Every structure is written in C-alpha cells, then in structure tokens.
Amino acid sequence: AQSVTQLDSQVPVFEEAPVELRCNYSSSVSVYLFWYVQYPNQGLQLLLKYLSGSTLVKGINGFEAEFNKSQTSFHLRKPSVHISDTAEYFCAVSDGGYQKVTFGIGTKLQVIP
Amino acid sequence: EAGVAQSPRYKIIEKRQSVAFWCNPISGHATLYWYQQILGQGPKLLIQFQNNGVVDDSQLPKDRFSAERLKGVDSTLKIQPAKLEDSAVYLCASSRRTGGNSPLHFGNGTRLTVT
C-alpha cells in the first residue's frame, strides 16, 4: 500500500521569503509524484509532477520540487513567496498501475504581508 | 478545453435524506474519479471508473453510496440515506488515460452539509 505524509499542517511565511513544504511517501513499487494546489472554494490544480528523469522538477508559479529516492521525499520549494500563494498544498503519489492516487492531508501556506 | 463540471456547488440536507451529485469530465478523458474531502483532510478516493467500468471502489461505503458512469462520459454519485459524517466536499476528477503519469483535472466540488 502507498501512503503520503505531509509533516506540516500549517506554514506561515512572510512575503518574499523562501518556503519549503515537506512531503514523504511510501510505496512498494515505482511511483509518480505530484503536488496540487487548492485555492478557497475551488478544486485542486496541478502544480508539478515527477514522472522520471531529472530529480528537480519545475512547475507553475515559480514552484519546484526535488525527488529524493533514498529519503523517499518530494519537498516543494519556492525562493520568494507572494500573497497570492496563500492556499492549501497537497502532495500525491500514484502507483503507476491503474493510477490509484493517494493524497496527503495537505499543508496550509499562509503568506504574511 | 472546458474543465470538469460539477453540480450543484452546495447542498444542505437533513440526515436520512438522499442526495445526488453530477459530474461531466473533460471531453475525451477515459478515467473518472470521485473523491471525498472532509474538512482538514486530504481527498479520499471513493470510486474510480475507466470508461464505464469500475476500477476501484474499495473505499466506497456501498451500503449508502452508489455511483454510475453513463456511456463512459457523465457520472452521478448518490448517497442514500445520508449521515452527519457525510458532510464534506465531493470532488470529481478526470484524466486522459489510466496510467500513473496522467495528471488529474478536478472540478470545483460540491459542498454537502448534512444537518
């Protein structure tokens, strides 16, 4: 069975400061990894994905994430956050078979002006 | 391309009543998912369709929840009878194909309140 752990439920950060949102996963097979963002009263939108190849993946809105197989992590980073980044961020893992996608509990990013 | 459409956006019902949600996926997307998102938690998969066949419904409470995907396109999710703990946002998502590398596209969800 696969699972996702998001270690921080809330992360406050000042505007223009860097941020890292942590994600660890477990799976018995090869995985694909995703970060989704959810703005209030909306569905989830894809930020970025790791499928294969380079372990550093870049997404929309200046976000990037690094896949670390030995540490089973896929942390999300942004060098300088903006007020508009205030949202909830979900890490997800897919098993690559019938694409059973498992989500973490989410991390609320609060950007402080 | 048009996104995933869901209706209604909000629904308030009393416990023991029934309710139905509708989803229209992105055109051409073979795989359709229903997720339940309880406040403070991540989305939990209820059921996954590949075209009009069920791939995974292991977490669907089948004594009260049912879902169908008509002709491999639209889908409805029904709860009968509803319980207080069913209060949640119900998200529909679709993907182009089954296979772990195909991202999910989500609708805006239906917020259900059971009183």
HADDOCK unambig.tbl for C-alpha pairs under 7 A between the chains (distance, minus, plus):
assign (segid A and resid 32 and name CA) (segid B and resid 100 and name CA) 6.29 0.50 0.50
assign (segid A and resid 32 and name CA) (segid B and resid 101 and name CA) 6.35 0.50 0.50
assign (segid A and resid 41 and name CA) (segid B and resid 108 and name CA) 6.97 0.50 0.50
assign (segid A and resid 42 and name CA) (segid B and resid 108 and name CA) 4.57 0.50 0.50
assign (segid A and resid 42 and name CA) (segid B and resid 109 and name CA) 6.95 0.50 0.50
assign (segid A and resid 43 and name CA) (segid B and resid 106 and name CA) 5.42 0.50 0.50
assign (segid A and resid 43 and name CA) (segid B and resid 107 and name CA) 5.34 0.50 0.50
assign (segid A and resid 43 and name CA) (segid B and resid 108 and name CA) 4.13 0.50 0.50
assign (segid A and resid 43 and name CA) (segid B and resid 109 and name CA) 6.03 0.50 0.50
assign (segid A and resid 44 and name CA) (segid B and resid 106 and name CA) 5.69 0.50 0.50
assign (segid A and resid 45 and name CA) (segid B and resid 105 and name CA) 6.89 0.50 0.50
assign (segid A and resid 45 and name CA) (segid B and resid 106 and name CA) 6.86 0.50 0.50
assign (segid A and resid 51 and name CA) (segid B and resid 101 and name CA) 6.15 0.50 0.50
assign (segid A and resid 94 and name CA) (segid B and resid 100 and name CA) 5.36 0.50 0.50
assign (segid A and resid 95 and name CA) (segid B and resid 100 and name CA) 5.98 0.50 0.50
assign (segid A and resid 96 and name CA) (segid B and resid 99 and name CA) 5.43 0.50 0.50
assign (segid A and resid 96 and name CA) (segid B and resid 100 and name CA) 3.57 0.50 0.50
assign (segid A and resid 96 and name CA) (segid B and resid 101 and name CA) 6.65 0.50 0.50
assign (segid A and resid 97 and name CA) (segid B and resid 99 and name CA) 5.67 0.50 0.50
assign (segid A and resid 97 and name CA) (segid B and resid 100 and name CA) 6.03 0.50 0.50
assign (segid A and resid 98 and name CA) (segid B and resid 98 and name CA) 5.64 0.50 0.50
assign (segid A and resid 98 and name CA) (segid B and resid 99 and name CA) 5.56 0.50 0.50
assign (segid A and resid 98 and name CA) (segid B and resid 100 and name CA) 6.77 0.50 0.50
assign (segid A and resid 99 and name CA) (segid B and resid 98 and name CA) 6.00 0.50 0.50
assign (segid A and resid 99 and name CA) (segid B and resid 99 and name CA) 5.08 0.50 0.50
assign (segid A and resid 99 and name CA) (segid B and resid 100 and name CA) 4.27 0.50 0.50
assign (segid A and resid 103 and name CA) (segid B and resid 42 and name CA) 5.79 0.50 0.50
assign (segid A and resid 103 and name CA) (segid B and resid 43 and name CA) 6.14 0.50 0.50
assign (segid A and resid 104 and name CA) (segid B and resid 42 and name CA) 5.48 0.50 0.50
assign (segid A and resid 105 and name CA) (segid B and resid 41 and name CA) 4.70 0.50 0.50
assign (segid A and resid 105 and name CA) (segid B and resid 42 and name CA) 3.96 0.50 0.50
assign (segid A and resid 106 and name CA) (segid B and resid 41 and name CA) 6.87 0.50 0.50
assign (segid A and resid 106 and name CA) (segid B and resid 42 and name CA) 5.81 0.50 0.50
